Amino acid sequence: MAGPHPTGSGAAGRRSPAWHDESAGPVVRPYALTGGRTDHQRAEQFDLVALIVTDDEAVAGLAPGGDAGAQVPAGPGAAPQWAPEPEHEMILALCRTPLSVVEIASELELPLGVVRVLLGDLLDRSLIQVRRPAPVAQFPSERVLKEVIDGIRAL
């Protein structure tokens, strides 16, 4: 291939592209956090206002002392061991009190799609619960509103 490569000899006098931010340190690309996954099969459960809460009993069962960072022991014939990533641990810590999906994404400063994949990982392992917000009350029908207006006028 023709053309200079940023790390090759043709890059003299040019700065090679850095994978870090001078003030923040190394940057991890979103696809690296999710292992290249962009969606989760149960992602429809994670709409913006769905409330996520950590299942403390399940988290306590991960390892002695409730360390979410320890690997889950695999029994005979069980799936390979799973060790939560630091982002999984942060989600579990944040969601001790219910938080919406959008609040989690904001707190972690991660794209919503990445957060949905991470939440899917936790939901697959029953470490979180998804709660739907209370439905918004239905607006009264036009007939009811007219009767109220007529009643107010009659006063």
N, C-alpha and C positions, 0 to 999 in steps of 0.2 A: 504494500500500500504506500502510496506517495503521501507526503505531507508530514509535518512535524508532529511528534507525539509529545504530550506535556511532560512525560517523564524521561523521554529519550534525549539524545544529544542535541536535537534541533530545538530544544527548549531553552537554550542559553539566553539569559536576559529576561526570560518570562518566568513568572511565578507559576508553579504547578497548582492545579486546583486542589484545594484543601477540603478534606471531609470533616472539617470542624469549624466552629465559630470561635473567633478569637476570645470573645468574652464568656461564652458558654461552655467551651471545651468541645470534645468530640460529639458529632451528631450521628445518631443512629437513624437510618432511613426507615420510614414506616413499614415498608414491606419486610424489613429484617425483623421487626418486632412480631410479626405475624407468621413468619416462616414462608413468606410469599403468598399467603392466603389473602384474598380480597373480600371474601364473603363467608358467612356461616350458614349452615342449613336451617338454623332456627333464628336467623337474624330478624325475621318479621316480628318477633316478640320484643325487639329492642327499638321501639319507636322513640322519638325524642323525649316524650314525657313519661315513659314507663319508669316506675320506681324500682331500683335495685337495692336489695338489702342482703348483707352477708349472713349466711346460715352459720351462726357461731358454733353449733354442735358439730356440724360437718367439718368446719375448719379445725376445731379442737381435736377431731379424730384423725387429722392428717398425720400427726406425729406426736410423740410424747411432749407434753408442754404446749401443744397447740401451735407449733412453729410451722407457719405456712410455707416456709422456704425449704423444708425437708422433703425428701422424695417419699412418695407413697409406696409402701412395700407392695410388691407384686407376688401373689400366690401362684401355685402351680396352675398353668394354663391361663393365667391372667394376661391382660394387655401389658405392654412395656411400661416401665415406671414413668411417672410424669412428675417433673419438678416445676413448680410455678416460676415464671419469669418475675423480675422485680416489678414490672407493670401489673401483673396479676396480684402480687402482694399489696401494691399500692391501692388497687381497686378494692380488695378485701378490707383493708384498713379504712378507706374512705367510706365504705358502705356499711359500717357498723350502725350508722343511722341512715335511713332511706335517702337515696339521692337519685335524681333522674339521670337518664343516659346522657343528656346534653350537659348536665352539671359535671358528670364524671369526665367527659371529654374536655371540658373547660379546665377543670382542676389539674388534669394530667397534661394539658396542652398537647393533646394528640388529636388527629383527625377522627371524625365520627366513625368512619368505616373501620379503622384500626380498633377503636374501643369496642365496636360491635363484635369483632372477631374475638377479642380478648374476653369479653363477657360470655360469648358462646362457649369458649373453653371452660370457663368457670361453671357455667350452667350445665355443661355435659358432665361435670364431676360433682354436681349438686352442692356446690360451695356457695351459690347465691340463689336468691329467690327473686322472681320478677313479679311485681305487683302492678296492676293496672290502676291508674288514678280513678277516683270516683267520677262516674259519668256526669256530664253537665246536665242540669235539669232542662227538660224540654220547655221550649217557649210555649206559653198558652196560645190556644187557637185564636184566630181573629174574632170569632164569635164571643169568646170570653172577654177579650179586651173591649169590644164594643159594649157589652153588658156592664163592665166596670165603668166605662166612660158615661154611659147612660145613668148609672147609679150615682155617680159623682155630680152630674148635671142636675139630677133630681133633688139633691141636697140644697 
